[in-house]
Amino acid sequence: MRITPETLRLQAQIADGVGRNQFAGNLRRAAELTAIPDNRVLEIYNALRPYRSTKPELLAIADELEQQYNAKINADFVREAAGVYERRNRLRTE
């Protein structure tokens, strides 16, 4: 089953309109993810688990998302996760 990024963005607009801003943000992230191959999404998901990646590895994923897939919202999310993991000591040590 597939959904188009346009449909997800329209649903995000509706969610914003009824004050469900966090849900709208989730839909926008999902719209970006439709451009990324499923196997790569799963790899990124695993890389985001605690102690699985170093900070440079997470930042490289963020750059890939932004530059290769034009997924700026998701890239920002991964960068934020890298910072949180660093503060909470959840990064893999090299």
Secondary structure, 3 states (H helix, E strand, C coil): CCCCHHHHHHHHHHHHHCCCHHHHHHHHHHHHHCCCCHHHHHHHHHHCCCCCCCHHHHHHHHHHHHHHHCCHHHHHHHHHHHHHHHHCCCCCCC
